Structure formats: structure tokens, C-alpha cells
Amino acid sequence: MSVLIIEEKPPHFTDVEFEYKGIEFKAQICLLDTGKVMISFRVPKNELEQNLCKGLLNSRGTKLDIKINHLPMCANVDTCSFAILKGSSLFSDFSITVENNLILREDSI
């Protein structure tokens, strides 16, 4: 059984496995001063991961089915931010800020 622990005093990053649409990323999760949760990860140059992040750019205000440390959850996306490699259009880093109401999906119980 996996347990997700987010430190109470922001900003403290915790290493996690983040999965979206079957693609896993080594990520860090952090409770922000605003009470929201930020999930931040490096993006490989692979086409699959790059295309996934392009799709995430339009996810603001939507619910995502994600996994954190292999636990299936629903997350309401507040904002997305990213960095692009110099001289290219490839993502290098990506962050998603979600409402602090991550819900364990019923199908995981």
C-alpha cells in the first residue's frame, strides 16, 4: 500500500511517481503557501511525453485522472507552467498546480 504525505510547511518538495495517461514521470510534489498542490517534473525529449505535455496546456479548469505513487486520483487543474529548451520548442520542465482536494478514485478501493 502506498501513502502520499505532503509536508505541512510549504514549500517542501517530496519525490513521487506521477502518472498521466499511462506515462510515468519522476516528479516532485509540494504544498504551496496558497494551499494548492504543485506537481513538477522533467520532460524527456521523446515525442510521446512531449505531446502529452502539449495536451496538458489546455487542462486548466478540468479534472484529470492521475496516479501519484501508483494511487489513482482525480485532480482539479488550476494552472500549468513550463520551461522550453533554449533554441527549440521542446518542453524541459512542466508543473501543474491543482486544488488541494486530491480525491482517491473509487475504483482503486
N, C-alpha and C positions, 0 to 999 in steps of 0.2 A: 504494500500500500504506500502511495506517495502522499506527502503532506506539503502544502505550499505555505511557507512562512515568509511574510513580508515584514521587515523591521518597522517598528512604530515611529522611530525618529527619523524623519527624512533629512537629507537624501542618503539612503544606504542601499547599495545595489546588491542583489542576490543573484547568483548564477542559476539559470534554469534552462530546460529544454523547451523551446517554443515550437509548436507545430500548427501549420495552417494549410489546408487543402492537401494534406499528406506530405508536405515538405517540412523537414525539421531544420531548425536553426539553433545554434548555441546562442543564448540570449542572456540579458540581464533584466531584472525586474526591480522597480523602485517605487515606493510610495512618495509622491510629491507633496510639497507644502500645501497644495490646493486640495489634497485629499484624493486626487486621482492617481491612477497607477500607470507608470510608463514601462513599456516593453521595448527594449532596444537591442538590435542585433546587426551583425555584419552581413553583407550580402555577397555571396560568391558571384563570380563573373558568368556563371552558367546561365544559359538562356532561360531555363525553366524558372529559376529563382528570380532573375531579373524581371520576367514577365509577371510573376506573382506580385512583385512589389509595384509594378505599374498598375495592376488591378487594385491594389490596396490604396492607391492615391485617391480613389473615388469612394472609399469606405466611410468617410466621415458621416456620422449620424446613423450608421447602420449597425446591425448586430452581426458579429462574426462567431462562427463555431470554431473554437481553437482548442488546443491542448497545451497545458503548461505542466511540465514534469509528467507527461502522459495522462493527466487528468482532463477529460473533456469538459469544456466550459463554454458559456456564452458570454460575450463581452460587447458592451455598447461603445463604439468608437467615438471619441471626442475629437482628436486631431491626429494627423500624420505629419512627420517631418523626415527629411532625408538629406544625405550628402551624396554628391556625384563626384566620381573620379575626375581629376583635372584633365582637361582636353578630351573628354569623352562624354557619352550620355549614359554611362553605366552607374548604377547605384553602388555606393561603397558601404553606407550605413543607412539604417532605417529605424525609425521609432514610431510607435503607436501609443497614444495616450488614451486610456479607457476610463470610463466611470468606475469608481471603486465599489462595484456591485457585481463582481465576477460570480456567475451562477454555475454551480456544478450541474451539468446536464443530467436529466433523469435517466437517460439510457446508460449512464455509467454506474448507477447504483445497483 
